[in-house]
Amino acid sequence: MTQTGPFRLPRGGRLIDRAYQLPFRFDGRQMRGVAGDTLASALLANGQLMMGRSFKYHRPRGPVASGAEEPNALLGLGEGGRFEPNQRATTTPLVGGMVTASQNAWPSLNTDIGAINNWMYRFFPAGFYYKTFMHPRPFWKHVFEPIIRRSAGLGKAPTEADPDRYEQAYAHVDVVVVGGGIAGLTAALEAARSGKSVWVVEQTPQFGGRTPTDHSDGQARIDALVAELRALPNVTLRRSTMATGLYDHGYLLVRESVADHESNAAIPRQRLWRIRAGHVVVATGALERPLSFAGNDIPGVILASAVRDFIDLYGVSPGRKIVVVTNNDDAYRTALVALAAGVQVAAVIDARATANGALPEAVRGHGVRVLTGSAIAGVKGGKAVEGVKVCAHSGSGDVTEVIDADCVAMSGGWSPVVHLWSHCGGKLTWHDDRAMFAPDPNRPPTGADGKAMATCIGAAAGDLHVAEATGAADEGAILPVWVMPTNATRKMKFKMWLDFQNDVKVSDVELAAQEGYHSVEHTKRYTTLGMATDQGKVSNINGLAILSKALNQPIPQTGTTTFRPPYTPLTLGTIAGEARGEIFQPLRKTPMHAWNEAHGAHWEPVGHWRRAYCYRQGAETPHDAVAREIRAVRASVGTLDASTLGKIIVKGPDAGKFLDMMYTGMMSTLPVGKCRYGLICSENGFLVDDGVAARLSEDTWLVHTTTGGADRMHGHMEDWLQCEWWDWKVYTANVTEQWAQVAVVGPKARVLLERLGGNIDLSAEALPFMGWIEGDIAGIPARVYRISFSGELSFEVAVPANRGLELWEKLHEAGRDLNVTPYGTEAMHVMRAEKGFIMIGDETDGTVIPQDLGLNWAISKKKADYIGKRAQERSHMTDPRRWKLVGLDSVDGRVLPDGVYAVAEGTNANGQRNTQGRVTSTYMSPTLNKPIAMALVLNGPDRMGEVLEFPVAGQESYKARIVDPVFYDKEGSRANG
């Protein structure tokens, strides 16, 4: 042929407007497309067939499909912050000024040094990486790993911030129809007529699916359906909207392209919809499968449906002389579309012994040869198709003739798109007569009521022709063809591609079976079949069929790999939505934050909050400020902004039983009006949180958690409620931000609060230690808890968050003559350490149990179980050699470094000094005017008075004496004022 390759047809292209020329660049070359093009169709129109290189062998790659299943035509798109790798050229609409680049090739697409791997393919079979890079051992770090890291991945990650905006939205809909083809539109209309709210989401910019291309009156049928649906007020139609995942309880995740690849700051680029659907209708159609023959990956070998899409939709032909190879009637439509567009069809190669249906006869009527019982023995060419070698399908590849061609349109049958159905548990059934897995309507994904929450229809259900809606005539039966020809030689199988992106061949799957990988999931991971960016959309069925044959077992016995969301990749920007920059992790502030800042607060991060570490006055150092605050609290009165502490409501008939399982102690016996300190452990027995629980009524508790633990503990509770004790009648709500909480602490605390007035009796008789009472203080509704984390007389006052600042300011106004002093977290920490109270995150590190901390008193001996109880009974948990909590008194007056280890005699197997303890908290105590510390020490409580050594590199070793962990007011008299 004098001219070969793809070109723009002089006419046709239903989706394009030739009047609007759109310039763009590819690998630095200027090109032009037209409005309505995709990047793939625009590149083909410019004669650019090769668009990338495969991952392992760096073989030339052109488009093989025309939709979201495309594994080859992946481009780097954009510049600067808008650069994105791995963009599918087949689904990316062309926008004027686009800058694109090929991937996985160096120094250029046409001359790629990585292609040397292709010549060494025998050294890189499936799983070669599990058998190499082991010896010599030093080579891994200095040779193998650097090379592998440079080679990993297809595209380059962007290096600049994304300037586009993304948003998220929510919807509740009776029926969501996924797929805007004729089956989906018909189902939507039926549901809408019954009065239900209906959404139709279609992944492409136009409705209709395959119907307008494959049926002469298809567009008219689609237009009529769309017009009727648009007229209904209870119907929402959304194009360019991809359903990416279906989850439990009808939760559907949908990505809408609003202004993709258009730098329009006024509207978001993409919108992520979180939809709760009463029912989901899956009308996602089917995907055409390739055929496995030698050279089926050469650019120009394309799925038959994609060839006719390029011709019909975009007025582009992938070649000038096409050979169609098929095992079904549908591919004949491609021949007819090509002929109607003036493109030469050299022959149709049909693996079936006979092909006498209406479509084959129509092709014959155009004078095209139909070679039945035939197959492709190989494709001539490297970077483009140059010809096709023909052989008998039942043979072993003996060539009978060579046909001159520059494009091969292949069709191996169709596979329903069952991903959404399968995401949430829908089961599949294999159909031999149609060579496909299709949804089993008797085993649907079910909702909380046990009823089906999704239904597959149309081609997604295996009804490929949707004859009732399209009027399509019956077609001839498919002949399952997994390898072409049937008795292909081993040498031919080395060139039969299954996964085009990851370079997985028929020979690789057979090798996996030979080496014992009989599970399809194991074969997937051993060969990387289906692990490319298309997630096996065009490769998996062929691969598992070949695995089944290699294992000599039926395809249903082999089964499928797991379908996992998302159906197509989501950008991180879409997933994050507005949560970026300053609001990626929003800074949480208490109602008193501005006051604290104005009064010298020195901030520290605690979880997502900022808490005052101390309040500096004048030229004070933080150390001096902390000491002043502690002395003021111990002498008179201080205030602590405790609003950040977690507050979780636990309510319901089974709330007491539930809390007894959550906490190590008994909470169900707590009287109304009382508080109790409690510990929460993980199922592994380790202490993860603590706090005070208050019983508000017979069925309601308010439990406090650490500042950083509020969300985590609420999630912990819900995890057990939803997954283990789902039938318990318990409701939980995180109300942390609904309440401001102020700790009023010190000998004058009661005096200060009583000055504010109100109807709450704060006397020791009316409000004893570990009690709570409600009323109003200074005209503000309040709940007052008599609890102490400092060892002093203390009241924690909770008020509505919008009145927290008011209370705080009134306290400081009324207490001026009492020298009322705001104090920060460090003063709180020092005072609790003086009292020997533990701190989660200091005395705990994920390996500590309550018994290590001397908290046996907080563990109920009356109840049969709690989370972590059985774990704490394991031998290593009851080992007497576990380190126990003690206090440390510095021998030389120096403050011990935090986290430093106490050494013991001897060395371990690595030549390091043996250890016998670790400092968990260490401070200079202004109250005692000396350093104090807490530590976990081997047999610590039994070794009072012993001196431990704590070596520190570059310094003289520290020494400290083991003492009681309670340094101040051991009798606890100060808590009563």
Summary of the structure (lengths in Angstrom):
residues: 977
radius of gyration: 36.0
end to end distance: 102.5
largest distance: 108.0
contacts: 3444
relative contact order: 0.07
helix: 26%
strand: 30%
